[in-house]
Amino acid sequence: MEEEKKVEKRERRPTKETWRAKGWFEVFAPSMFGGAKIGETPAMDAHQLEGRVLESTLGDLLDDFSKSYIKLYFQVKGVEGNRAMTKFIGHDIARDYVRSQVRRRVSKIEGIWAITTQDGHKLRLNAMATTLKRTQSSKIEAIRISMKEVIEQRAAKLTFDQFIQEAILGKLSADIYKVIKKICPVRRIDIQKTKVLSEPA
């Protein structure tokens, strides 16, 4: 029994020593989010960090609790000293928030589209519109088509950084709202999710 305990201790020791050997790196968001500090993460060396994905919220980056339901995902692309720089790879919004927006006797219109920005970044984007009351199927389809048109038009005119800022900060939702409110009364537009599919070569 004593021998088993000794073996167990010897097996655990390298793990503790490895943890102590790790250094802490500060992680920063890309310039489109003002280069704000995301947090800190441990790693044995800089090479171990590259490609690591970290999560933050828009609320944390803007110091605005009301935006905490928007989750942002960043991937480490390079390390300078103890500073890890990242690129944006996508976002989504909390499920609890989505459920809170969908009420009885209203219509929820969703769409998923693949889009390309002016500078060649390819993304997949999910958007959702909620109406003030239940809506006819013909109007629902018209809303979905209008959402797609606005999103594609904005993407074609904007760089990747500009488009992501508009999608995350609400400008894109506002542009969609202005168009589809002419079809029927709309309560809210949300860009539910974005995911970067590819970057220009």
N, CA and C atoms as a LAMMPS dump frame, in Angstrom:
ITEM: TIMESTEP
0
ITEM: NUMBER OF ATOMS
603
ITEM: BOX BOUNDS ff ff ff
-5.0000000000000000e+02 5.0000000000000000e+02
-5.0000000000000000e+02 5.0000000000000000e+02
-5.0000000000000000e+02 5.0000000000000000e+02
ITEM: ATOMS id mol type element x y z
1 1 1 N 0.833 -1.205 0
2 1 2 C 0 0 0
3 1 3 C 0.862 1.247 0
4 2 1 N 1.942 1.204 0.829
5 2 2 C 2.852 2.351 0.895
6 2 3 C 3.556 2.554 -0.435
7 3 1 N 3.912 1.42 -1.102
8 3 2 C 4.581 1.523 -2.398
9 3 3 C 3.666 2.18 -3.418
10 4 1 N 2.361 1.838 -3.374
11 4 2 C 1.403 2.434 -4.308
12 4 3 C 1.312 3.929 -4.108
13 5 1 N 1.317 4.377 -2.85
14 5 2 C 1.25 5.808 -2.555
15 5 3 C 2.476 6.532 -3.069
16 6 1 N 3.664 5.881 -2.905
17 6 2 C 4.901 6.503 -3.38
18 6 3 C 4.886 6.658 -4.894
19 7 1 N 4.394 5.614 -5.588
20 7 2 C 4.312 5.672 -7.054
21 7 3 C 3.367 6.782 -7.478
22 8 1 N 2.237 6.883 -6.77
23 8 2 C 1.248 7.906 -7.105
24 8 3 C 1.836 9.295 -6.932
25 9 1 N 2.6 9.507 -5.876
26 9 2 C 3.22 10.808 -5.634
27 9 3 C 4.227 11.137 -6.72
28 10 1 N 5.012 10.124 -7.126
29 10 2 C 6.015 10.352 -8.171
30 10 3 C 5.351 10.711 -9.493
31 11 1 N 4.162 10.112 -9.761
32 11 2 C 3.455 10.393 -11.005
33 11 3 C 2.877 11.798 -11.014
34 12 1 N 2.47 12.285 -9.871
35 12 2 C 1.854 13.604 -9.799
36 12 3 C 2.876 14.733 -9.83
37 13 1 N 4.079 14.475 -9.314
38 13 2 C 5.066 15.534 -9.172
39 13 3 C 5.379 16.264 -10.476
40 14 1 N 5.592 15.543 -11.605
41 14 2 C 5.893 16.262 -12.849
42 14 3 C 4.786 17.234 -13.254
43 15 1 N 3.53 16.855 -12.965
44 15 2 C 2.42 17.739 -13.314
45 15 3 C 2.517 19.048 -12.556
46 16 1 N 2.813 18.978 -11.261
47 16 2 C 2.949 20.182 -10.446
48 16 3 C 4.132 21.017 -10.908
49 17 1 N 5.23 20.336 -11.208
50 17 2 C 6.421 21.06 -11.651
51 17 3 C 6.179 21.735 -12.995
52 18 1 N 5.461 21.033 -13.871
53 18 2 C 5.139 21.612 -15.18
54 18 3 C 4.292 22.863 -15.019
55 19 1 N 3.317 22.801 -14.11
56 19 2 C 2.449 23.964 -13.885
57 19 3 C 3.258 25.148 -13.374
58 20 1 N 4.192 24.871 -12.446
59 20 2 C 5.007 25.959 -11.899
60 20 3 C 5.881 26.583 -12.98
61 21 1 N 6.283 25.754 -13.96
62 21 2 C 7.188 26.241 -15.007
63 21 3 C 6.485 27.126 -16.031
64 22 1 N 5.165 27.073 -16.04
65 22 2 C 4.427 27.871 -17.016
66 22 3 C 4.49 29.355 -16.68
67 23 1 N 4.532 30.167 -17.74
68 23 2 C 4.492 31.609 -17.558
69 23 3 C 3.112 32.134 -17.908
70 24 1 N 2.832 33.36 -17.492
71 24 2 C 1.542 33.975 -17.785
72 24 3 C 1.692 35.02 -18.878
73 25 1 N 0.795 34.957 -19.846
74 25 2 C 0.821 35.881 -20.977
75 25 3 C -0.451 36.732 -20.97
76 26 1 N -0.279 38.022 -21.23
77 26 2 C -1.433 38.907 -21.366
78 26 3 C -1.98 38.771 -22.782
79 27 1 N -3.293 38.694 -22.912
80 27 2 C -3.927 38.489 -24.218
81 27 3 C -4.746 39.726 -24.579
82 28 1 N -4.574 40.188 -25.822
83 28 2 C -5.224 41.426 -26.254
84 28 3 C -6.11 41.199 -27.475
85 29 1 N -7.23 41.905 -27.511
86 29 2 C -8.151 41.856 -28.647
87 29 3 C -7.542 42.606 -29.83
88 30 1 N -7.997 42.328 -31.053
89 30 2 C -7.497 43.056 -32.225
90 30 3 C -7.931 44.517 -32.211
91 31 1 N -7.375 45.287 -33.134
92 31 2 C -7.605 46.736 -33.158
93 31 3 C -9.072 47.104 -33.349
94 32 1 N -9.855 46.264 -34.003
95 32 2 C -11.274 46.58 -34.204
96 32 3 C -12.021 46.689 -32.875
97 33 1 N -11.448 46.111 -31.815
98 33 2 C -12.001 46.234 -30.47
99 33 3 C -11.092 47.071 -29.579
100 34 1 N -10.321 47.945 -30.216
101 34 2 C -9.487 48.88 -29.479
102 34 3 C -8.271 48.27 -28.826
103 35 1 N -7.918 47.039 -29.199
104 35 2 C -6.755 46.397 -28.591
105 35 3 C -6.912 46.167 -27.102
106 36 1 N -8.154 46.062 -26.629
107 36 2 C -8.418 45.901 -25.194
108 36 3 C -7.859 44.575 -24.678
109 37 1 N -7.47 44.57 -23.426
110 37 2 C -6.954 43.352 -22.812
111 37 3 C -8.098 42.383 -22.551
112 38 1 N -7.942 41.149 -23.053
113 38 2 C -8.955 40.119 -22.861
114 38 3 C -8.766 39.437 -21.508
115 39 1 N -7.517 39.195 -21.166
116 39 2 C -7.222 38.507 -19.913
117 39 3 C -5.804 37.983 -19.925
118 40 1 N -5.542 36.967 -19.117
119 40 2 C -4.233 36.334 -19.058
120 40 3 C -4.404 34.833 -19.189
121 41 1 N -3.387 34.183 -19.751
122 41 2 C -3.452 32.734 -19.927
123 41 3 C -2.068 32.128 -19.718
124 42 1 N -1.974 30.928 -19.133
125 42 2 C -0.676 30.3 -18.896
126 42 3 C -0.206 29.481 -20.093
127 43 1 N 1.108 29.387 -20.255
128 43 2 C 1.69 28.558 -21.31
129 43 3 C 3.16 28.323 -20.996
130 44 1 N 3.688 27.203 -21.465
131 44 2 C 5.107 26.898 -21.262
132 44 3 C 5.98 27.878 -22.029
133 45 1 N 5.542 28.212 -23.254
134 45 2 C 6.283 29.168 -24.068
135 45 3 C 5.336 29.784 -25.095
136 46 1 N 5.85 30.734 -25.861
137 46 2 C 5.023 31.466 -26.822
138 46 3 C 4.437 30.553 -27.898
139 47 1 N 5.213 29.553 -28.333
140 47 2 C 4.74 28.667 -29.403
141 47 3 C 3.497 27.888 -28.973
142 48 1 N 3.413 27.574 -27.687
143 48 2 C 2.273 26.822 -27.182
144 48 3 C 0.983 27.637 -27.238
145 49 1 N 1.132 28.949 -27.269
146 49 2 C -0.033 29.84 -27.282
147 49 3 C -0.66 29.994 -28.655
148 50 1 N 0.149 29.941 -29.701
149 50 2 C -0.343 30.232 -31.045
150 50 3 C -1.473 29.283 -31.436
151 51 1 N -2.57 29.865 -31.885
152 51 2 C -3.734 29.077 -32.273
153 51 3 C -4.74 28.865 -31.159
154 52 1 N -4.367 29.226 -29.928
155 52 2 C -5.287 29.031 -28.805
156 52 3 C -6.491 29.962 -28.948
157 53 1 N -7.684 29.441 -28.643
158 53 2 C -8.917 30.225 -28.738
159 53 3 C -9.353 30.663 -27.34
160 54 1 N -9.674 31.947 -27.212
161 54 2 C -10.137 32.495 -25.945
162 54 3 C -11.488 33.169 -26.127
163 55 1 N -12.265 33.149 -25.077
164 55 2 C -13.606 33.746 -25.095
165 55 3 C -13.654 34.968 -24.188
166 56 1 N -14.356 35.987 -24.646
167 56 2 C -14.612 37.159 -23.817
168 56 3 C -16.047 37.596 -24.102
169 57 1 N -16.454 38.705 -23.539
170 57 2 C -17.771 39.256 -23.859
171 57 3 C -17.605 40.712 -24.268
172 58 1 N -18.553 41.189 -25.041
173 58 2 C -18.512 42.597 -25.429
174 58 3 C -18.658 43.472 -24.187
175 59 1 N -19.407 42.985 -23.214
176 59 2 C -19.57 43.721 -21.968
177 59 3 C -18.252 43.947 -21.253
178 60 1 N -17.388 42.912 -21.246
179 60 2 C -16.076 43.04 -20.603
180 60 3 C -15.191 44.027 -21.357
181 61 1 N -15.191 43.938 -22.679
182 61 2 C -14.309 44.799 -23.474
183 61 3 C -14.733 46.26 -23.416
184 62 1 N -16.045 46.495 -23.331
185 62 2 C -16.557 47.871 -23.306
186 62 3 C -16.849 48.365 -21.893
187 63 1 N -16.664 47.471 -20.915
188 63 2 C -17.023 47.789 -19.528
189 63 3 C -18.489 48.221 -19.449
190 64 1 N -19.336 47.429 -20.125
191 64 2 C -20.771 47.726 -20.199
192 64 3 C -21.534 46.429 -19.933
193 65 1 N -22.061 46.284 -18.73
194 65 2 C -22.711 45.037 -18.327
195 65 3 C -23.878 44.666 -19.242
196 66 1 N -24.548 45.656 -19.813
197 66 2 C -25.711 45.389 -20.664
198 66 3 C -25.344 44.623 -21.933
199 67 1 N -24.053 44.574 -22.273
200 67 2 C -23.596 43.868 -23.474
201 67 3 C -22.974 42.509 -23.146
202 68 1 N -23.146 42.05 -21.921
203 68 2 C -22.493 40.81 -21.492
204 68 3 C -23.062 39.561 -22.16
205 69 1 N -24.23 39.666 -22.784
206 69 2 C -24.83 38.51 -23.458
207 69 3 C -24.176 38.224 -24.812
208 70 1 N -23.32 39.133 -25.279
209 70 2 C -22.641 38.943 -26.567
210 70 3 C -21.264 38.339 -26.312
211 71 1 N -21.084 37.086 -26.735
212 71 2 C -19.822 36.377 -26.511
213 71 3 C -18.938 36.482 -27.756
214 72 1 N -17.673 36.796 -27.54
215 72 2 C -16.714 36.981 -28.624
216 72 3 C -15.624 35.918 -28.534
217 73 1 N -15.159 35.461 -29.691
218 73 2 C -14.121 34.429 -29.728
219 73 3 C -12.908 34.943 -30.5
220 74 1 N -11.748 34.789 -29.882
221 74 2 C -10.498 35.269 -30.461
222 74 3 C -9.48 34.137 -30.505
223 75 1 N -8.624 34.173 -31.523
224 75 2 C -7.574 33.166 -31.659
225 75 3 C -6.216 33.851 -31.652
226 76 1 N -5.295 33.32 -30.857
227 76 2 C -3.956 33.905 -30.773
228 76 3 C -3.24 33.717 -32.109
229 77 1 N -2.729 34.827 -32.658
230 77 2 C -2.039 34.764 -33.95
231 77 3 C -0.553 35.063 -33.84
232 78 1 N -0.114 35.6 -32.705
233 78 2 C 1.297 35.922 -32.531
234 78 3 C 1.574 36.395 -31.116
235 79 1 N 2.833 36.271 -30.701
236 79 2 C 3.224 36.659 -29.346
237 79 3 C 4.465 37.534 -29.408
238 80 1 N 4.416 38.659 -28.699
239 80 2 C 5.562 39.558 -28.581
240 80 3 C 5.876 39.716 -27.101
241 81 1 N 6.991 39.129 -26.681
242 81 2 C 7.306 39.149 -25.257
243 81 3 C 6.264 38.351 -24.495
244 82 1 N 5.599 38.988 -23.557
245 82 2 C 4.527 38.301 -22.824
246 82 3 C 3.145 38.786 -23.26
247 83 1 N 3.08 39.407 -24.439
248 83 2 C 1.824 39.925 -24.982
249 83 3 C 1.377 39.059 -26.163
250 84 1 N 0.203 38.469 -26.022
251 84 2 C -0.352 37.639 -27.096
252 84 3 C -1.392 38.447 -27.866
253 85 1 N -1.21 38.529 -29.179
254 85 2 C -2.13 39.267 -30.035
255 85 3 C -3.097 38.281 -30.697
256 86 1 N -4.326 38.707 -30.896
257 86 2 C -5.352 37.798 -31.4
258 86 3 C -6.042 38.324 -32.66
259 87 1 N -6.808 37.439 -33.264
260 87 2 C -7.697 37.824 -34.361
261 87 3 C -9.107 37.355 -34.004
262 88 1 N -10.09 38.062 -34.509
263 88 2 C -11.491 37.724 -34.263
264 88 3 C -11.889 36.546 -35.146
265 89 1 N -12.527 35.529 -34.553
266 89 2 C -12.949 34.378 -35.354
267 89 3 C -14.459 34.124 -35.286
268 90 1 N -15.17 34.88 -34.448
269 90 2 C -16.618 34.706 -34.423
270 90 3 C -17.256 35.222 -33.145
271 91 1 N -18.571 35.203 -33.14
272 91 2 C -19.308 35.603 -31.937
273 91 3 C -20.649 34.882 -31.914
274 92 1 N -21.269 34.849 -30.758
275 92 2 C -22.661 34.429 -30.662
276 92 3 C -23.29 35.121 -29.462
277 93 1 N -24.596 34.971 -29.328
278 93 2 C -25.274 35.596 -28.195
279 93 3 C -25.854 34.509 -27.302
280 94 1 N -25.921 34.794 -26.019
281 94 2 C -26.333 33.805 -25.025
282 94 3 C -27.74 33.281 -25.314
283 95 1 N -27.932 31.978 -25.107
284 95 2 C -29.23 31.355 -25.376
285 95 3 C -30.332 31.952 -24.509
286 96 1 N -30.004 32.272 -23.276
287 96 2 C -31.004 32.872 -22.385
288 96 3 C -31.524 34.185 -22.962
289 97 1 N -30.618 34.947 -23.575
290 97 2 C -31.028 36.216 -24.178
291 97 3 C -31.969 35.956 -25.353
292 98 1 N -31.628 34.982 -26.19
293 98 2 C -32.47 34.664 -27.35
294 98 3 C -33.867 34.262 -26.89
295 99 1 N -33.929 33.396 -25.871
296 99 2 C -35.235 32.958 -25.359
297 99 3 C -36.048 34.13 -24.812
298 100 1 N -35.362 35.09 -24.206
299 100 2 C -36.075 36.236 -23.628
300 100 3 C -36.706 37.128 -24.693
301 101 1 N -36.188 37.046 -25.924
302 101 2 C -36.704 37.893 -26.997
303 101 3 C -37.915 37.291 -27.703
304 102 1 N -38.086 35.985 -27.551
305 102 2 C -39.174 35.296 -28.254
306 102 3 C -40.343 35.103 -27.293
307 103 1 N -41.419 35.804 -27.553
308 103 2 C -42.597 35.754 -26.692
309 103 3 C -43.782 35.141 -27.438
310 104 1 N -44.837 34.887 -26.715
311 104 2 C -46.032 34.317 -27.343
312 104 3 C -46.679 35.34 -28.271
313 105 1 N -47.307 34.809 -29.297
314 105 2 C -48.044 35.626 -30.27
315 105 3 C -47.146 36.607 -31.034
316 106 1 N -45.899 36.23 -31.216
317 106 2 C -45.012 37.001 -32.094
318 106 3 C -44.378 36.026 -33.085
319 107 1 N -43.782 36.552 -34.126
320 107 2 C -43.086 35.711 -35.098
321 107 3 C -41.581 35.916 -34.972
322 108 1 N -40.861 34.813 -35.089
323 108 2 C -39.399 34.858 -35.093
324 108 3 C -38.928 34.463 -36.482
325 109 1 N -38.178 35.339 -37.118
326 109 2 C -37.683 35.076 -38.47
327 109 3 C -36.17 34.976 -38.415
328 110 1 N -35.641 33.822 -38.821
329 110 2 C -34.198 33.591 -38.772
330 110 3 C -33.647 33.308 -40.16
331 111 1 N -32.379 33.613 -40.328
332 111 2 C -31.708 33.323 -41.585
333 111 3 C -30.232 33.085 -41.359
334 112 1 N -29.647 32.223 -42.175
335 112 2 C -28.21 31.942 -42.122
336 112 3 C -27.661 32.135 -43.527
337 113 1 N -26.628 32.975 -43.644
338 113 2 C -26.086 33.277 -44.959
339 113 3 C -24.556 33.265 -44.948
340 114 1 N -23.998 32.844 -46.07
341 114 2 C -22.553 32.948 -46.288
342 114 3 C -22.308 34.251 -47.034
343 115 1 N -21.412 35.068 -46.522
344 115 2 C -21.165 36.382 -47.118
345 115 3 C -19.67 36.603 -47.294
346 116 1 N -19.341 37.581 -48.139
347 116 2 C -17.944 37.941 -48.384
348 116 3 C -17.793 39.445 -48.231
349 117 1 N -16.814 39.87 -47.449
350 117 2 C -16.579 41.3 -47.249
351 117 3 C -15.805 41.885 -48.428
352 118 1 N -15.725 43.193 -48.447
353 118 2 C -15.041 43.889 -49.539
354 118 3 C -13.607 43.403 -49.719
355 119 1 N -12.928 43.086 -48.617
356 119 2 C -11.526 42.666 -48.702
357 119 3 C -11.339 41.149 -48.728
358 120 1 N -12.419 40.412 -49.013
359 120 2 C -12.281 38.988 -49.3
360 120 3 C -12.409 38.016 -48.144
361 121 1 N -12.821 38.468 -46.98
362 121 2 C -13.06 37.547 -45.867
363 121 3 C -14.428 36.886 -46.056
364 122 1 N -14.465 35.579 -45.873
365 122 2 C -15.728 34.844 -45.991
366 122 3 C -16.24 34.494 -44.593
367 123 1 N -17.517 34.766 -44.367
368 123 2 C -18.129 34.519 -43.07
369 123 3 C -19.473 33.822 -43.222
370 124 1 N -19.895 33.17 -42.142
371 124 2 C -21.273 32.702 -42.049
372 124 3 C -21.947 33.529 -40.962
373 125 1 N -23.127 34.059 -41.267
374 125 2 C -23.819 34.961 -40.347
375 125 3 C -25.247 34.49 -40.108
376 126 1 N -25.649 34.474 -38.841
377 126 2 C -27.025 34.16 -38.454
378 126 3 C -27.684 35.43 -37.938
379 127 1 N -28.881 35.723 -38.431
380 127 2 C -29.614 36.899 -37.954
381 127 3 C -31.035 36.497 -37.576
382 128 1 N -31.618 37.258 -36.659
383 128 2 C -32.973 36.966 -36.194
384 128 3 C -33.774 38.256 -36.058
385 129 1 N -34.995 38.23 -36.566
386 129 2 C -35.924 39.346 -36.381
387 129 3 C -37.114 38.848 -35.57
388 130 1 N -37.571 39.656 -34.628
389 130 2 C -38.789 39.336 -33.888
390 130 3 C -39.806 40.442 -34.137
391 131 1 N -41.014 40.05 -34.434
392 131 2 C -42.074 41.012 -34.756
393 131 3 C -42.888 41.356 -33.505
394 132 1 N -43.715 42.362 -33.621
395 132 2 C -44.553 42.774 -32.491
396 132 3 C -45.782 41.88 -32.337
397 133 1 N -46.177 41.239 -33.44
398 133 2 C -47.306 40.313 -33.384
399 133 3 C -47.108 39.231 -34.446
400 134 1 N -47.909 38.198 -34.369
401 134 2 C -47.778 37.103 -35.327
402 134 3 C -47.986 37.625 -36.75
403 135 1 N -47.12 37.16 -37.641
404 135 2 C -47.066 37.725 -38.989
405 135 3 C -47.385 36.675 -40.049
406 136 1 N -47.968 37.104 -41.15
407 136 2 C -48.305 36.21 -42.258
408 136 3 C -47.037 35.621 -42.876
409 137 1 N -47.171 34.4 -43.397
410 137 2 C -46.021 33.705 -43.971
411 137 3 C -45.425 34.464 -45.155
412 138 1 N -46.263 35.148 -45.929
413 138 2 C -45.75 35.913 -47.074
414 138 3 C -44.856 37.064 -46.606
415 139 1 N -45.237 37.699 -45.5
416 139 2 C -44.422 38.791 -44.963
417 139 3 C -43.144 38.261 -44.317
418 140 1 N -43.236 37.088 -43.711
419 140 2 C -42.047 36.475 -43.11
420 140 3 C -40.991 36.226 -44.177
421 141 1 N -41.432 35.712 -45.322
422 141 2 C -40.481 35.455 -46.411
423 141 3 C -39.914 36.76 -46.952
424 142 1 N -40.739 37.792 -47.049
425 142 2 C -40.262 39.101 -47.52
426 142 3 C -39.236 39.686 -46.556
427 143 1 N -39.457 39.495 -45.268
428 143 2 C -38.505 39.976 -44.261
429 143 3 C -37.177 39.245 -44.394
430 144 1 N -37.241 37.932 -44.558
431 144 2 C -36.01 37.14 -44.68
432 144 3 C -35.204 37.566 -45.911
433 145 1 N -35.88 37.81 -47.006
434 145 2 C -35.2 38.256 -48.231
435 145 3 C -34.563 39.626 -48.023
436 146 1 N -35.285 40.528 -47.369
437 146 2 C -34.757 41.878 -47.123
438 146 3 C -33.551 41.845 -46.191
439 147 1 N -33.604 40.996 -45.184
440 147 2 C -32.464 40.848 -44.272
441 147 3 C -31.217 40.427 -45.048
442 148 1 N -31.392 39.436 -45.904
443 148 2 C -30.275 38.926 -46.702
444 148 3 C -29.701 40.022 -47.597
445 149 1 N -30.561 40.783 -48.236
446 149 2 C -30.101 41.838 -49.147
447 149 3 C -29.295 42.907 -48.412
448 150 1 N -29.794 43.35 -47.264
449 150 2 C -29.078 44.385 -46.504
450 150 3 C -27.714 43.872 -46.05
451 151 1 N -27.681 42.658 -45.532
452 151 2 C -26.427 42.08 -45.033
453 151 3 C -25.404 41.945 -46.154
454 152 1 N -25.833 41.418 -47.298
455 152 2 C -24.904 41.235 -48.416
456 152 3 C -24.416 42.573 -48.965
457 153 1 N -25.298 43.554 -49.03
458 153 2 C -24.905 44.876 -49.533
459 153 3 C -23.886 45.542 -48.62
460 154 1 N -24.109 45.454 -47.304
461 154 2 C -23.164 46.058 -46.36
462 154 3 C -21.82 45.34 -46.413
463 155 1 N -21.841 44.028 -46.487
464 155 2 C -20.595 43.26 -46.537
465 155 3 C -19.776 43.624 -47.77
466 156 1 N -20.449 43.811 -48.901
467 156 2 C -19.751 44.131 -50.149
468 156 3 C -19.093 45.506 -50.108
469 157 1 N -19.595 46.398 -49.253
470 157 2 C -19.071 47.767 -49.183
471 157 3 C -18.042 47.969 -48.072
472 158 1 N -17.973 47.035 -47.136
473 158 2 C -17.14 47.229 -45.948
474 158 3 C -15.985 46.24 -45.877
475 159 1 N -14.894 46.69 -45.259
476 159 2 C -13.8 45.767 -44.965
477 159 3 C -14.248 44.824 -43.853
478 160 1 N -13.481 43.784 -43.628
479 160 2 C -13.799 42.82 -42.575
480 160 3 C -13.944 43.502 -41.217
481 161 1 N -12.958 44.325 -40.853
482 161 2 C -13.004 45.014 -39.557
483 161 3 C -14.246 45.891 -39.436
484 162 1 N -14.547 46.634 -40.49
485 162 2 C -15.713 47.526 -40.466
486 162 3 C -17.013 46.737 -40.345
487 163 1 N -17.107 45.649 -41.102
488 163 2 C -18.334 44.853 -41.084
489 163 3 C -18.565 44.217 -39.713
490 164 1 N -17.503 43.666 -39.12
491 164 2 C -17.637 43.042 -37.804
492 164 3 C -18.051 44.072 -36.759
493 165 1 N -17.473 45.254 -36.828
494 165 2 C -17.864 46.309 -35.891
495 165 3 C -19.35 46.63 -36.023
496 166 1 N -19.827 46.748 -37.258
497 166 2 C -21.247 47.057 -37.467
498 166 3 C -22.143 45.91 -36.998
499 167 1 N -21.693 44.674 -37.223
500 167 2 C -22.489 43.512 -36.827
501 167 3 C -22.564 43.371 -35.308
502 168 1 N -21.447 43.616 -34.637
503 168 2 C -21.381 43.418 -33.189
504 168 3 C -21.977 44.596 -32.424
505 169 1 N -21.717 45.806 -32.89
506 169 2 C -22.104 47.004 -32.136
507 169 3 C -23.521 47.5 -32.434
508 170 1 N -24.207 46.883 -33.408
509 170 2 C -25.616 47.199 -33.61
510 170 3 C -25.973 47.999 -34.846
511 171 1 N -24.988 48.523 -35.563
512 171 2 C -25.292 49.335 -36.752
513 171 3 C -25.966 48.498 -37.834
514 172 1 N -25.492 47.277 -38.039
515 172 2 C -26.084 46.413 -39.062
516 172 3 C -27.537 46.084 -38.711
517 173 1 N -27.795 45.8 -37.452
518 173 2 C -29.174 45.531 -37.018
519 173 3 C -30.073 46.735 -37.269
520 174 1 N -29.547 47.933 -37.004
521 174 2 C -30.324 49.163 -37.222
522 174 3 C -30.647 49.355 -38.698
523 175 1 N -29.681 49.052 -39.573
524 175 2 C -29.906 49.178 -41.016
525 175 3 C -30.987 48.205 -41.493
526 176 1 N -30.946 46.983 -40.968
527 176 2 C -31.964 45.99 -41.33
528 176 3 C -33.34 46.437 -40.836
529 177 1 N -33.375 46.939 -39.625
530 177 2 C -34.636 47.388 -39.013
531 177 3 C -35.321 48.458 -39.866
532 178 1 N -34.541 49.408 -40.368
533 178 2 C -35.097 50.505 -41.168
534 178 3 C -35.808 49.988 -42.415
535 179 1 N -35.287 48.9 -42.96
536 179 2 C -35.865 48.344 -44.188
537 179 3 C -37.1 47.499 -43.891
538 180 1 N -37.003 46.595 -42.935
539 180 2 C -38.101 45.639 -42.757
540 180 3 C -39.275 46.196 -41.947
541 181 1 N -39.078 47.315 -41.262
542 181 2 C -40.227 47.906 -40.555
543 181 3 C -41.284 48.401 -41.547
544 182 1 N -40.885 48.546 -42.822
545 182 2 C -41.844 48.938 -43.857
546 182 3 C -42.73 47.759 -44.273
547 183 1 N -42.274 46.545 -43.934
548 183 2 C -43.038 45.345 -44.282
549 183 3 C -44.06 45.032 -43.198
550 184 1 N -43.62 45.107 -41.936
551 184 2 C -44.514 44.888 -40.799
552 184 3 C -43.852 45.426 -39.533
553 185 1 N -44.623 45.671 -38.473
554 185 2 C -44.03 46.174 -37.226
555 185 3 C -43.027 45.172 -36.644
556 186 1 N -41.825 45.645 -36.372
557 186 2 C -40.746 44.781 -35.892
558 186 3 C -40.323 45.21 -34.493
559 187 1 N -40.108 44.234 -33.638
560 187 2 C -39.678 44.53 -32.27
561 187 3 C -38.169 44.693 -32.181
562 188 1 N -37.437 43.758 -32.803
563 188 2 C -35.984 43.789 -32.646
564 188 3 C -35.291 42.965 -33.734
565 189 1 N -34.076 43.376 -34.066
566 189 2 C -33.204 42.618 -34.971
567 189 3 C -31.929 42.285 -34.21
568 190 1 N -31.499 41.039 -34.278
569 190 2 C -30.242 40.637 -33.636
570 190 3 C -29.373 39.867 -34.616
571 191 1 N -28.091 40.198 -34.631
572 191 2 C -27.117 39.375 -35.341
573 191 3 C -26.695 38.306 -34.344
574 192 1 N -27.252 37.128 -34.486
575 192 2 C -27.076 36.077 -33.485
576 192 3 C -25.671 35.494 -33.456
577 193 1 N -25.085 35.352 -34.635
578 193 2 C -23.815 34.629 -34.682
579 193 3 C -23.039 34.986 -35.938
580 194 1 N -21.729 35.062 -35.811
581 194 2 C -20.849 35.146 -36.976
582 194 3 C -19.735 34.12 -36.793
583 195 1 N -19.245 33.614 -37.896
584 195 2 C -18.103 32.7 -37.864
585 195 3 C -17.247 32.955 -39.09
586 196 1 N -15.974 33.207 -38.879
587 196 2 C -15.056 33.432 -39.995
588 196 3 C -14.757 32.084 -40.645
589 197 1 N -15.049 31.981 -41.935
590 197 2 C -14.821 30.738 -42.67
591 197 3 C -13.453 30.706 -43.324
592 198 1 N -13.033 31.84 -43.873
593 198 2 C -11.71 31.896 -44.506
594 198 3 C -11.259 33.34 -44.634
595 199 1 N -9.942 33.517 -44.744
596 199 2 C -9.343 34.831 -44.927
597 199 3 C -8.731 34.901 -46.32
598 200 1 N -8.598 36.091 -46.88
599 200 2 C -7.982 36.198 -48.21
600 200 3 C -6.538 35.715 -48.178
601 201 1 N -6.111 35.1 -49.256
602 201 2 C -4.743 34.559 -49.316
603 201 3 C -3.719 35.688 -49.3
